[in-house]
C-alpha cells in the first residue's frame, strides 16, 4: 500500500457538479482500516441533497469494522463476463485484485447507480500509474475532434486556484481541457518524478463528454 495514501469518499449532486470530499478511509499497521466522515464536506453536501452512506449512519463515529466489506461491494464480482475488460480499462494489477483497498483506489469504486467515487491521495513514487478523468469538460463544450486516444497532454500547476489549492490544469496545444480530479491532483505537488499524461478513453457527443486519462510518473 506504499503508493496508496488515504482514500477519500467523494460525492457530487450529478454529472458536471463539483466534487465534495465527505469521508476518508485510512490504513495503518497499528489501526488497520478506518473510516471517518469529514464534517465540513458532509454539511456542504447535505445542502445539495446528500444523505449518509448506507452502513455508516453515525457522522461522529470512527468506523473500524466492516469498512472494506461494505465499500468492497462496489468492486465487480468475479462472475462478470466483462471482468477482463474492466481490469484492462483501469490498469489493474491482477495479482492485487483481491486487495479491496487497492481495488477501490485503482478503480475509484464508480457505479452508474449513484454519485459516489473513491479518490486516492497517492504518495509520490517512481512508476506510479493510475487512471483519472478530466474535470470541468461539460462547462467548456470542446469540439469532439479536438482530442484522440493516445494524445499526450500538458499540465500546469495552479496553487492560487480559488476552488482547489492543489489544482492542475490540463491542456493540449492551446486548448484548455479542464482539470485533474480533486485529490488525484495532490501528488503533482509532492513529487520529483515527471508525469506523463495520455488520453486513455473518450466519450463523445458532438463535444467531449468524458475523457479518461492515464497518468504515470517516470
Helices and strands as residue ranges (DSSP letters): E 7-11, E 20-28, E 32-37, H 39-46, H 67-71, G 72-74, H 83-89, G 94-96, H 100-107, E 116-120, E 129-133, H 137-140, G 144-146, E 152-158, E 167-172, E 175-179, G 184-189, E 195-204, E 208-217
